[in-house]
């Protein structure tokens, strides 16, 4: 009885307020996880309407991966430029230029490349998804779909989930390609290193685990951003003010969850053993890279 009388007093203390916040955050995390599970189930169940879902997915891929891709390419080139200007120049002074490949793999392929792709889709596609679905929810179009017997999560959520995920993988590959090309291009001007040497250092340092880790990161980032945005959109009720509030909260939640998963995946990379480097790629002839540059 004495402990029960102290409970209301404890809830008013800083520890009690912190506990309340923890419960709220845990509830929201579980709700987002439930939405993700529902989207996975809706992907493989329900009526066969592949043409409609693929059409919506194609629109999402176009909006996420095609529109604004020139900005991402420019950012990738600037990433390669800054690496050459601030790191490679110093390595050349101490005759450690072979570590340029390790820097490209670590920063571009495994660490900063996936983060750049994730932040891009969070800014470029996360907000529009919340606004689009949230507006439909406020205007009761979601209820109209349910009345017609259409699962709104399958019709609205599934195409956006996989569209964003496919798009972020594509954008990540572009970031790696143009960041490495930017490094090879600017190295000849700022570090006095032949572009073929940069390519050779990069291929020698590249490991299968690095590429797989980067792909896993961007795929997880895409699923997180899409799921959080869909959750925030369906959670908007009342008026358009709730839509704007959910848009801001979705950006914060997506950033926090992507950062947490980035830390977990990076720790898993260092804790578990991984296979050796992709040595066969180091034997590629110079014409292969030249044709790749011409194709890009």
Secondary structure as UniProt FT lines:
FT   HELIX           2..11
FT   HELIX           14..44
FT   HELIX           50..61
FT   HELIX           62..66
FT   TURN            67..68
FT   HELIX           69..83
FT   HELIX           84..88
FT   HELIX           89..93
FT   TURN            94..95
FT   TURN            97..98
FT   HELIX           99..103
FT   HELIX           104..111
FT   HELIX           112..121
FT   HELIX           122..126
FT   HELIX           127..138
FT   TURN            139..140
FT   HELIX           141..147
FT   TURN            148..149
FT   HELIX           153..157
FT   HELIX           158..190
FT   HELIX           195..205
FT   HELIX           208..234
FT   HELIX           240..271
FT   HELIX           279..283
FT   HELIX           286..295
//
